[in-house]
Amino acid sequence: MPRVEVESRKPLHVFLGHASDDKPAVRKLYVDLGSAGFDPWLDEEKILPGQDWDREIRNAVRTSDVVLVCVSKSINRAGYLQREIRVVLDAADEQPEGVIFLIPVRLEECDVPDRLRRWQWVNLFEENGYGKLLRALRTRAGLPGAAVSGQPPQAGPSDTASIQIHLFDGGGRPLADGSQVLVRLFDGLQRQVLSGFYPGPSILLAGVPRFNNYRDHYSLIAGLNGYRNAGFTPLIVRGGEAVSIFLMLVPENAGFDFRAARWSDIRSTTPSFFWLVCHGCTDRGAAQDRYQQLLEGQPAALAHLLNSFAIMTNLNFPGGSLVAYVKELVWDDTMQPAHYFAYADTGLIQQIEQAVDQGAFATQIGAEFFHPGASRSFRETRGGEASLLLTFYEDDSQVIDGIDCARMQVEFDYSRDLSAHALLEVMPSQTAVVADPRSVYALRWMAWRNLGAPAFEPPYAIR
């Protein structure tokens, strides 16, 4: 068996200092940095009940590789952030000269405090702001390819290649340091090239043999005790390049963490979802009650609703995103972990038919056989392994807010992408409806990271 060298690298620890008024924006930054392979530190995620707040903040700053001080117009009235800044400045004075440690991050157009002006800041609200921040963090971490965004790191000799594995948990955060991960690598003939345990969350496989033929189409599977296996195929290696792969390992008995989907938050974080939940209710109190009942009584059904909403938000038609065509949810016992019903603008059908001509959707043959009473059904074609499946019942119609609407069923279809696909050990081997929203979450997340699909960011996590 050819020798493959393995290197494990710890993710960069990044402290997020911020004012409480900026919590929603910083939560999103926390998720984004975790998904990018870093280890961000956010107080509400890391400080446990009963721990000394000031002590934990000071310890976190001292042990961080980089500190991001997030500033906005609210900074002048943020007393606690001012204390954090003093702690950060003390730590910055102890850093070696020339090391990137403190980065002021402007969340909006605002003044940077005088004490932070000596450090070059980044404007996160600008189009290229997040990319600049990533380049700075990659430079600090000493990662290859840091100077040019999106350029793959260079590998070694031309007769070998490298595979960089990035492992994440169900919250989109890097796997815990030192996690012993079983990695198996197979070439295009399904001959095993490597099998062994390596410490995560970042593993570099160097010296992967390159054959200049179909054997360079590798398959990789990663496993961790207590987690579902995950993998990807094909990983096509080429000389002079290193291939990066992002995998999500979901705990076998994982639950749903809806802290970011609380009623008090969704109005500001996902306003279109908030108003859709409210539609049809006599008042917001009634809407809140039925939402809370779903969250507490049917968490898997809520997860399915949030999964589909996150995807529909990124599916755009000439008349707006797919979400704009959904006018009212059906709140009854048909709202399940595998599917739910809604009433959608009938104009959506014409828009999807045009998307079929463009290859973004496909018509499902035999819709009336699998869904009695259905008139037609469409499957998303660019969603990786868990594709959105929309089935219409045009005989069941309503007029909502003056718009002709038809009943629509929303579910997910498991259908392998022949060019590249994510793998989960719990997935069926043939086309089927995906009933577990946790599988949808992991498959869509990996498709987003590895295939360049639209960002998948539902407001919950799997723990």
Secondary structure, 3 states (H helix, E strand, C coil): CCCCEEEEECCCEEEEECCHHHHHHHHHHHHHHHHCCCEEECHHHHCCCCCCHHHHHHHHHHHCCEEEEEECCCHHHCHHHHHHHHHHHHHHHCCCCCCCCEEEEECCCCCCCHHHCCCCCEECCCCCHHHHHHHHHHHHHCCCCCCCCCCCCCCCCCCEEEEEEEEECCCCCECCCCCEEEEEEECCCCCEEEEEEEECCEEEEEEEECCCCHHHEEEEEEECCCECCEEEEEEECCCCCEEEEEEECCECCCCEECHHHCHHHHHHHCHHHHHHHHCCCCCHHHHHHHHHHHHHHCHHHHHHHHHHHHHHHCCEECCEEHHHHEEEECCCCCCCCCEEEEEEECHHHHHHHHHHHCCCEEECCCHHHHCCCCCEEEEECCCCCEEEEEEEEEEEEEEECCEEEEEEEEEEEECCCCCCEEEECCCCCCCEECCCHHHHHHHHHHHHHHHCCCCCCCCCEEC
